[in-house]
Amino acid sequence: MSLLSRDEKHLIAIQSLDYFVTGLSSVFVTIFLFAPNYLRTTILFNMWDFASLSFFFTFSGWSLRKFSSGAHMKLGVAVSALFYLLLFFLQGQTIRYLIPLAIFNGFGSGIYWAAYNFNQYIFSNEEKREQYFGYTSAVVNFLSAISPFLGGVIITLAARWYGTGTGYASLFFLVFLLLAFMVFFIGKLPSHETLVFSYG
């Protein structure tokens, strides 16, 4: 890790936190949506989520020419934080707003990942790129492996004391807090040349 620059280490820390939060919550969002209407709501949510993610990921090719990659990443994380806050407040009413929530979630992910990948390409040293991706994979895979277990523990403990609905709500609120922290953790990323991009 000492071979990597400060910017590379910062990007690894950002991605690690993102994967930890995703692992902590994403599988339980699926289970949460699956419970009321079985596969129908889960399939519908994921279809709109992936369609929205794909659109805004592509749209970022244009918007990164106008706005900084740091602003994109912060906006994406902030939107994801609001998504989990909405799940926390809506709880049983979530199904009524399934499609807008899916589009909202896809927007956050698409805007974030396009900018993150752009930064990763620019700031990872070409001569040390193997080490960079090696460290990234090691940390991300470890956190991705333990975080669903921790998410399940949080839901189980909260549900045991306050009921099943409270278990999911507790996890979603914790994820909201972690993502809100992540907005500030991203900080000010180094500037770089304006992206040259063409849909052609």
C-alpha positions as a Markdown table, in Angstrom:
| # | Residue | x | y | z |
|---|---|---|---|---|
| 1 | Met | 0.0 | 0.0 | 0.0 |
| 2 | Ser | 3.0 | 2.3 | 0.6 |
| 3 | Leu | 3.7 | 2.2 | -3.1 |
| 4 | Leu | 0.4 | 4.0 | -3.9 |
| 5 | Ser | -0.1 | 7.8 | -4.0 |
| 6 | Arg | -2.3 | 9.6 | -1.6 |
| 7 | Asp | -5.0 | 10.1 | -4.3 |
| 8 | Glu | -5.0 | 6.4 | -5.1 |
| 9 | Lys | -5.3 | 5.5 | -1.4 |
| 10 | His | -8.2 | 7.9 | -1.1 |
| 11 | Leu | -10.0 | 6.4 | -4.1 |
| 12 | Ile | -9.6 | 2.9 | -2.6 |
| 13 | Ala | -11.0 | 4.1 | 0.7 |
| 14 | Ile | -14.0 | 5.7 | -1.1 |
| 15 | Gln | -14.7 | 2.5 | -3.1 |
| 16 | Ser | -14.2 | 0.3 | 0.0 |
| 17 | Leu | -16.8 | 2.4 | 2.0 |
| 18 | Asp | -19.2 | 2.3 | -0.9 |
| 19 | Tyr | -18.9 | -1.5 | -1.3 |
| 20 | Phe | -19.3 | -2.0 | 2.5 |
| 21 | Val | -22.5 | 0.1 | 2.5 |
| 22 | Thr | -23.8 | -1.7 | -0.6 |
| 23 | Gly | -23.1 | -5.1 | 0.9 |
| 24 | Leu | -24.7 | -4.1 | 4.2 |
| 25 | Ser | -27.9 | -3.1 | 2.6 |
| 26 | Ser | -28.6 | -4.2 | -1.0 |
| 27 | Val | -29.5 | -7.8 | -0.4 |
| 28 | Phe | -31.9 | -6.7 | 2.3 |
| 29 | Val | -33.6 | -4.1 | 0.1 |
| 30 | Thr | -34.3 | -7.1 | -2.3 |
| 31 | Ile | -35.7 | -9.1 | 0.6 |
| 32 | Phe | -37.7 | -6.1 | 1.9 |
| 33 | Leu | -39.3 | -5.6 | -1.5 |
| 34 | Phe | -39.8 | -9.4 | -2.0 |
| 35 | Ala | -41.9 | -9.8 | 1.1 |
| 36 | Pro | -45.2 | -8.1 | 0.1 |
| 37 | Asn | -45.6 | -9.2 | -3.5 |
| 38 | Tyr | -42.9 | -11.9 | -4.0 |
| 39 | Leu | -41.1 | -11.7 | -7.3 |
| 40 | Arg | -43.2 | -9.1 | -9.0 |
| 41 | Thr | -42.0 | -6.1 | -7.0 |
| 42 | Thr | -38.4 | -7.2 | -7.0 |
| 43 | Ile | -38.3 | -7.7 | -10.7 |
| 44 | Leu | -40.1 | -4.4 | -11.4 |
| 45 | Phe | -37.8 | -2.5 | -9.1 |
| 46 | Asn | -34.6 | -4.0 | -10.6 |
| 47 | Met | -35.8 | -3.4 | -14.2 |
| 48 | Trp | -36.3 | 0.3 | -13.5 |
| 49 | Asp | -33.2 | 0.6 | -11.4 |
| 50 | Phe | -30.9 | -0.9 | -14.0 |
| 51 | Ala | -32.6 | 1.1 | -16.8 |
| 52 | Ser | -32.1 | 4.3 | -14.9 |
| 53 | Leu | -28.5 | 3.4 | -13.9 |
| 54 | Ser | -27.6 | 2.7 | -17.6 |
| 55 | Phe | -29.2 | 6.0 | -18.8 |
| 56 | Phe | -27.5 | 8.2 | -16.2 |
| 57 | Phe | -24.2 | 6.4 | -16.5 |
| 58 | Thr | -24.3 | 7.2 | -20.2 |
| 59 | Phe | -25.6 | 10.7 | -19.6 |
| 60 | Ser | -22.5 | 11.4 | -17.4 |
| 61 | Gly | -20.4 | 11.3 | -20.5 |
| 62 | Trp | -21.9 | 14.6 | -21.3 |
| 63 | Ser | -22.4 | 16.1 | -17.8 |
| 64 | Leu | -18.7 | 15.4 | -16.9 |
| 65 | Arg | -17.8 | 18.0 | -19.5 |
| 66 | Lys | -19.8 | 20.6 | -17.6 |
| 67 | Phe | -19.4 | 19.6 | -13.9 |
| 68 | Ser | -16.5 | 18.2 | -11.9 |
| 69 | Ser | -16.2 | 14.5 | -11.2 |
| 70 | Gly | -16.1 | 15.3 | -7.4 |
| 71 | Ala | -19.5 | 17.0 | -7.7 |
| 72 | His | -20.9 | 14.0 | -9.6 |
| 73 | Met | -19.6 | 11.5 | -6.9 |
| 74 | Lys | -21.0 | 13.6 | -4.1 |
| 75 | Leu | -24.4 | 14.0 | -5.8 |
| 76 | Gly | -24.6 | 10.3 | -6.5 |
| 77 | Val | -23.8 | 9.4 | -2.9 |
| 78 | Ala | -26.2 | 12.1 | -1.6 |
| 79 | Val | -29.0 | 10.7 | -3.8 |
| 80 | Ser | -28.3 | 7.2 | -2.5 |
| 81 | Ala | -28.4 | 8.4 | 1.1 |
| 82 | Leu | -31.8 | 10.0 | 0.4 |
| 83 | Phe | -33.0 | 6.8 | -1.1 |
| 84 | Tyr | -32.4 | 4.9 | 2.1 |
| 85 | Leu | -33.9 | 7.7 | 4.1 |
| 86 | Leu | -37.0 | 7.4 | 2.0 |
| 87 | Leu | -37.1 | 3.6 | 2.7 |
| 88 | Phe | -36.8 | 4.4 | 6.4 |
| 89 | Phe | -39.7 | 6.8 | 6.4 |
| 90 | Leu | -42.0 | 4.9 | 3.9 |
| 91 | Gln | -41.5 | 1.4 | 5.2 |
| 92 | Gly | -44.8 | -0.4 | 4.4 |
| 93 | Gln | -45.8 | 2.3 | 1.9 |
| 94 | Thr | -42.6 | 1.7 | -0.2 |
| 95 | Ile | -44.5 | -0.4 | -2.8 |
| 96 | Arg | -46.7 | 2.6 | -3.7 |
| 97 | Tyr | -43.6 | 4.5 | -4.9 |
| 98 | Leu | -41.6 | 1.6 | -6.3 |
| 99 | Ile | -40.9 | 3.0 | -9.8 |
| 100 | Pro | -39.9 | 6.5 | -8.7 |
| 101 | Leu | -37.6 | 5.0 | -6.0 |
| 102 | Ala | -36.0 | 2.7 | -8.5 |
| 103 | Ile | -35.3 | 5.5 | -10.9 |
| 104 | Phe | -34.0 | 7.7 | -8.1 |
| 105 | Asn | -31.7 | 4.9 | -6.9 |
| 106 | Gly | -30.4 | 4.2 | -10.5 |
| 107 | Phe | -29.7 | 7.9 | -10.9 |
| 108 | Gly | -27.5 | 8.0 | -7.8 |
| 109 | Ser | -25.6 | 4.9 | -8.9 |
| 110 | Gly | -25.1 | 6.0 | -12.5 |
| 111 | Ile | -23.9 | 9.5 | -11.7 |
| 112 | Tyr | -21.5 | 8.2 | -9.0 |
| 113 | Trp | -19.9 | 5.3 | -10.9 |
| 114 | Ala | -19.2 | 7.1 | -14.1 |
| 115 | Ala | -17.3 | 9.8 | -12.1 |
| 116 | Tyr | -15.5 | 7.3 | -9.9 |
| 117 | Asn | -14.3 | 5.2 | -12.8 |
| 118 | Phe | -13.1 | 8.4 | -14.5 |
| 119 | Asn | -11.1 | 9.4 | -11.5 |
| 120 | Gln | -9.8 | 5.9 | -11.1 |
| 121 | Tyr | -8.4 | 5.9 | -14.6 |
| 122 | Ile | -6.8 | 9.3 | -14.3 |
| 123 | Phe | -5.3 | 9.0 | -10.8 |
| 124 | Ser | -4.1 | 5.4 | -10.8 |
| 125 | Asn | -0.5 | 5.4 | -11.9 |
| 126 | Glu | 0.0 | 3.4 | -15.1 |
| 127 | Glu | 3.2 | 1.7 | -13.8 |
| 128 | Lys | 1.5 | 0.7 | -10.6 |
| 129 | Arg | -2.0 | -0.1 | -11.8 |
| 130 | Glu | -1.7 | -3.8 | -11.0 |
| 131 | Gln | -0.9 | -3.0 | -7.3 |
| 132 | Tyr | -3.7 | -0.4 | -7.2 |
| 133 | Phe | -6.3 | -2.9 | -8.5 |
| 134 | Gly | -4.9 | -5.7 | -6.4 |
| 135 | Tyr | -5.3 | -3.7 | -3.2 |
| 136 | Thr | -8.7 | -2.5 | -4.3 |
| 137 | Ser | -9.9 | -6.0 | -5.0 |
| 138 | Ala | -8.6 | -7.4 | -1.7 |
| 139 | Val | -10.2 | -4.7 | 0.5 |
| 140 | Val | -13.5 | -4.6 | -1.5 |
| 141 | Asn | -13.9 | -8.4 | -1.5 |
| 142 | Phe | -13.2 | -8.6 | 2.2 |
| 143 | Leu | -15.8 | -5.9 | 3.0 |
| 144 | Ser | -18.3 | -7.3 | 0.6 |
| 145 | Ala | -18.0 | -10.7 | 2.3 |
| 146 | Ile | -18.6 | -9.5 | 5.9 |
| 147 | Ser | -21.1 | -6.7 | 5.3 |
| 148 | Pro | -24.2 | -8.8 | 4.5 |
| 149 | Phe | -23.6 | -10.8 | 7.7 |
| 150 | Leu | -23.4 | -7.5 | 9.7 |
| 151 | Gly | -26.6 | -6.2 | 8.0 |
| 152 | Gly | -28.4 | -9.4 | 9.0 |
| 153 | Val | -27.2 | -9.1 | 12.6 |
| 154 | Ile | -28.5 | -5.5 | 12.8 |
| 155 | Ile | -31.9 | -6.5 | 11.4 |
| 156 | Thr | -32.1 | -9.5 | 13.7 |
| 157 | Leu | -31.2 | -7.6 | 16.9 |
| 158 | Ala | -33.5 | -4.7 | 16.1 |
| 159 | Ala | -36.3 | -7.0 | 15.1 |
| 160 | Arg | -35.9 | -9.0 | 18.3 |
| 161 | Trp | -36.4 | -5.9 | 20.4 |
| 162 | Tyr | -38.8 | -3.9 | 18.4 |
| 163 | Gly | -40.3 | -6.0 | 15.6 |
| 164 | Thr | -39.4 | -7.0 | 12.0 |
| 165 | Gly | -40.3 | -3.7 | 10.4 |
| 166 | Thr | -38.0 | -1.9 | 12.9 |
| 167 | Gly | -35.2 | -4.2 | 12.0 |
| 168 | Tyr | -35.2 | -3.1 | 8.3 |
| 169 | Ala | -35.8 | 0.5 | 9.2 |
| 170 | Ser | -32.8 | 0.5 | 11.6 |
| 171 | Leu | -30.5 | -0.9 | 8.9 |
| 172 | Phe | -31.8 | 1.6 | 6.3 |
| 173 | Phe | -31.3 | 4.5 | 8.7 |
| 174 | Leu | -27.7 | 3.4 | 9.5 |
| 175 | Val | -27.0 | 3.1 | 5.8 |
| 176 | Phe | -28.3 | 6.7 | 5.3 |
| 177 | Leu | -25.9 | 7.9 | 8.0 |
| 178 | Leu | -23.0 | 6.1 | 6.5 |
| 179 | Leu | -23.7 | 7.5 | 3.1 |
| 180 | Ala | -24.2 | 11.0 | 4.5 |
| 181 | Phe | -20.7 | 10.7 | 6.1 |
| 182 | Met | -19.4 | 9.5 | 2.7 |
| 183 | Val | -20.4 | 12.7 | 1.0 |
| 184 | Phe | -18.0 | 14.6 | 3.2 |
| 185 | Phe | -15.4 | 11.8 | 3.2 |
| 186 | Ile | -15.1 | 12.2 | -0.6 |
| 187 | Gly | -13.8 | 15.7 | 0.0 |
| 188 | Lys | -12.2 | 17.8 | -2.7 |
| 189 | Leu | -10.8 | 15.5 | -5.4 |
| 190 | Pro | -7.8 | 16.7 | -7.4 |
| 191 | Ser | -8.7 | 18.7 | -10.6 |
| 192 | His | -8.0 | 17.3 | -14.0 |
| 193 | Glu | -8.5 | 18.2 | -17.6 |
| 194 | Thr | -12.0 | 18.6 | -18.9 |
| 195 | Leu | -13.4 | 15.3 | -20.3 |
| 196 | Val | -13.4 | 15.0 | -24.1 |
| 197 | Phe | -16.4 | 12.9 | -24.9 |
| 198 | Ser | -18.5 | 12.2 | -27.9 |
| 199 | Tyr | -21.5 | 9.8 | -28.2 |
| 200 | Gly | -20.5 | 9.2 | -31.7 |
